[in-house]
Amino acid sequence: MNHTPFLDVVRAGAQVLYAKFLRPFLIAYQGDVDSSLNKLKSKVNEATKEAMNSVVDSVSSDRSDKTE
C-alpha cells in the first residue's frame, strides 16, 4: 500500500473532527439517541407482528374459501 502525506493529513483531519465535534455530541446525546432507537425498534417490531398476523389471516381466509 502506498503511503502518501495527503492521506496522513486527511486521517489527522478526520481524527480532529471526531475528537472535537462528533464524539462530544454523541456522548452528550447518547441517552436520547438510545431512547429514540429503542422506541423505533419497538414500533418496527409491533408493525412487523401486525403485518405477519395480517398475512396469516389472509392466507387462512384464502384456504378456507377454497375448501368451501
The 8 nearest C-alpha neighbors of each residue, nearest first, counted from 0:
[[1, 2, 3, 6, 4, 7, 5, 10],
 [2, 0, 3, 6, 4, 5, 7, 8],
 [1, 3, 0, 4, 6, 7, 5, 8],
 [2, 4, 5, 6, 1, 7, 8, 0],
 [3, 5, 7, 6, 8, 2, 9, 10],
 [6, 4, 8, 3, 7, 9, 10, 2],
 [5, 7, 9, 8, 4, 3, 10, 2],
 [6, 8, 4, 10, 5, 9, 11, 3],
 [9, 7, 11, 5, 6, 10, 12, 4],
 [10, 8, 6, 12, 11, 7, 13, 5],
 [9, 11, 7, 13, 12, 8, 6, 14],
 [12, 10, 8, 14, 13, 9, 7, 15],
 [13, 11, 9, 15, 14, 10, 8, 16],
 [12, 14, 10, 16, 15, 11, 17, 9],
 [13, 15, 11, 17, 12, 16, 18, 10],
 [14, 16, 18, 12, 17, 13, 19, 11],
 [17, 15, 13, 19, 14, 20, 18, 12],
 [16, 18, 21, 14, 15, 22, 20, 19],
 [17, 19, 15, 22, 16, 20, 14, 21],
 [20, 18, 16, 17, 15, 21, 22, 23],
 [21, 19, 16, 17, 22, 23, 18, 24],
 [20, 22, 17, 24, 23, 25, 18, 19],
 [21, 23, 25, 24, 18, 17, 20, 26],
 [24, 22, 26, 25, 21, 20, 27, 19],
 [25, 23, 27, 21, 22, 26, 28, 20],
 [26, 24, 22, 28, 29, 23, 27, 21],
 [25, 27, 23, 29, 24, 28, 22, 30],
 [28, 26, 24, 25, 29, 23, 30, 22],
 [27, 29, 31, 25, 30, 26, 32, 24],
 [28, 30, 26, 32, 25, 31, 27, 33],
 [31, 29, 33, 32, 28, 34, 27, 26],
 [32, 30, 34, 28, 33, 29, 35, 36],
 [31, 33, 29, 35, 34, 30, 36, 28],
 [34, 32, 30, 36, 31, 35, 29, 37],
 [35, 33, 31, 37, 32, 36, 30, 38],
 [36, 34, 38, 32, 37, 33, 31, 39],
 [35, 37, 39, 33, 38, 34, 40, 32],
 [36, 38, 40, 34, 39, 35, 33, 41],
 [39, 37, 35, 41, 36, 40, 34, 42],
 [38, 40, 36, 42, 37, 41, 43, 35],
 [41, 39, 37, 43, 38, 42, 36, 44],
 [40, 42, 38, 44, 39, 43, 45, 37],
 [41, 43, 45, 39, 44, 40, 46, 38],
 [42, 44, 46, 40, 45, 41, 47, 39],
 [45, 43, 47, 41, 42, 46, 40, 48],
 [44, 46, 42, 48, 47, 43, 41, 49],
 [47, 45, 49, 43, 48, 44, 50, 42],
 [46, 48, 44, 50, 45, 49, 43, 51],
 [47, 49, 51, 45, 50, 46, 52, 44],
 [50, 48, 46, 52, 47, 51, 53, 45],
 [49, 51, 53, 47, 48, 52, 46, 54],
 [50, 52, 54, 48, 53, 49, 47, 55],
 [53, 51, 55, 49, 54, 50, 56, 48],
 [52, 54, 50, 56, 51, 55, 57, 49],
 [55, 53, 57, 51, 52, 56, 58, 50],
 [54, 56, 52, 58, 57, 53, 59, 51],
 [57, 55, 59, 53, 54, 58, 60, 52],
 [56, 58, 54, 60, 55, 59, 53, 61],
 [59, 57, 61, 55, 60, 56, 54, 62],
 [60, 58, 56, 62, 57, 61, 55, 63],
 [59, 61, 57, 63, 58, 62, 56, 64],
 [62, 60, 58, 64, 59, 63, 57, 65],
 [63, 61, 59, 65, 64, 60, 58, 66],
 [62, 64, 60, 66, 65, 61, 59, 67],
 [65, 63, 61, 62, 67, 66, 60, 59],
 [66, 64, 62, 63, 67, 61, 60, 59],
 [65, 67, 63, 64, 62, 61, 60, 59],
 [66, 64, 65, 63, 62, 61, 60, 59]]
